Amino acid sequence: MSRILALCLAIVLALPLGAYADKQLIAQQSMEIRGSSKAVWDFVKNFDGLAKWHPGFKADVIKSGRNNAKGAVRTLTLESGESFDEQLLKFDDGKMFFRYRIIGDAPLPITHYVSTMYVKKGKGGTAKVIWQGTFNNKPDSGKTDDEVVEMINGVYKSGLENLKQLIESGRA
């Protein structure tokens, strides 16, 4: 009887650990960019265009479907040479946003990644770009939730900073 009780207690105590590993995490960065929201959107909206403005990616190719059409799949190649696929879930040219998700395995410490990029009219002749994502820490990542969120925020921030520099310098 005491073995059964000990086993039940061990199972109950382990449950919160499993729930914690599946906790949904959120990363978000935004950037004000001098220029019209339409001009900024026109530069970032192409699902196959991330490598044109994000320094962490060297290639972005549509593998199936049509660019900016729901269901399109792109293959992203990191500067390190590793690649992974993402699928476009929603694209709204009028509202200036798109949503996508990673499909299959990725060389990142995350799972269940879904991200959205918005461009909105900012103050004083600026556009506000908002990039946010939800995801889980990959169980065997070896990283804490905070480290994973910080990493994804860093990816977003470096991309948005480069985007700002390209647009404001007229190189976009």
N, C-alpha and C positions, 0 to 999 in steps of 0.2 A: 504494500500500500504506500509506503513512504517513497518508493521508486517512482510510482505513478504520479504522486504529488510533486516530487522533485522535477520530473519530466514536464508536467503541466506548467509549473512555475518557470522553468527554463524557456518554454515556448512563449508564455505570456511576456516575459521580460525581453525576449528577442523581437517581438512584434514591432515595437516602436523603432527599432533600428532599421528594419525593412521599410517602414513608412518614411523614415527620414531620408533614406537613400533615393526614394522616388519623389522627393519634394521638388515641385516645379520652381525653377529659378527664373529671374527676370533681369535682363540687362537693357539699358536704354541710354542713348546719347543724343544730343541735339546740337545744332550749330546754326548760328545766324550768318548768312552770306549776303554780301552786298550784290544786289541784282534782283531782277523780277523773279517771282516764284515760277512763272512759265518758263523762263530761260533756264533756271536751275533744274526744273522738272525735265525739260527737253534733254538736258545733259545726262541725268541719272536714270531716266525711265526705262531704258532698254535692258531687258533681262539678260541679254548677252553682252552688256557693256561694263560690267563691274571692273574688269581689268584695265579699262581706259582711265579710271580715276582712283582706284584703290591700290596703294603700293604693295600690298601683301599678296596680290594675285598677278600671275603672268599670263594667264589665258582664261577665257570664258567663251565657251562654244555651245550653241544649241545642238543637242544630240538627238532630240525628237520633238515634234510639234513645231509650231511657229513662234518666233520671238513675240513676246508680250501677249500671247494667247494662253488662256487657262489650260493647264496640263503640260505645257512646254517643259522640257527637261534640259538643263544646262550642266555641262561638266566644267567645274572650276579647277584650275591648277594653281596651287600655291607657289610662291617664289622658291620654296624648297623642292619643288617637283612633284609633290604628292597631289593627288586629285580626288574629287568626290563629286557627287551629283546632287542637284537641287531641282525641285519641281515648283513651277509657278501655280499658286492656288487661286489667286485673284489679282486682276489688273484693272484699275479704273483710271483712265486717262483724264477724265473730267474732274475727278476728285483728287487727282495726283497722288495715288498710292498704289503699292503692290505688296502682296503677301506671298511668301514661299516657304518651303520646308526642305530640310536635308532628307534625301532618300538613300537607303542603304547605309553602309558603314562609311565613316569619315575619320580622317586622321586627327580628330579633335576629341577632347575629353568630355564630350556631351552626347546626349541622345534626345530624341523627341524634339528637335529644334524646329521652331516656326518663327519666322521673322517678318516684320513689316517695315516698309520705308514710306514716309509721308513727306510731302513738300507743301508748306502752307505759306501764305502771305505773312511776312513779318512786319515790323515797325520801320518807318522811315526808309522805304525803298529797299528793304531786305527780304530775303526768303528764309524761312525756318525749315531746316531739314531735321526730321526725327527718325531715328533708326532704333527699333526695339525688337527684342526677341524673348521667347520663353523656351526653356529647355530643362533637361535633367542632367545632373552630374553622372557621367558614365561610372557604373559601379566599380570598375577596376582602374579608374583614372589615376589613383594615387594623389588626387588633389582634393582640397576642401571645397565646399560649395562657394565660399568667399573667393577662393583662388580662381575658380572657373568663371564666376561672374566678372571678376576683375579682368580676366583674359578676354572674354567676349566684349566687355566695355572697351578694352584697349583696341580690339579689332575695329569696332565701330568708330572710336575716336580718331584713330590714325587715318581711316578712310575719309571721315568728314573733314578733318583738318586738311588733307591733301585736296579734297574736292573744293574747299574754300579757297585754297591757294591757287588752284588752276582757274577757277572762275574769276576771282578778283584780280588776277594778273592778266586776264584776257587770253590765257592759253587753252581755254576750254572750247 
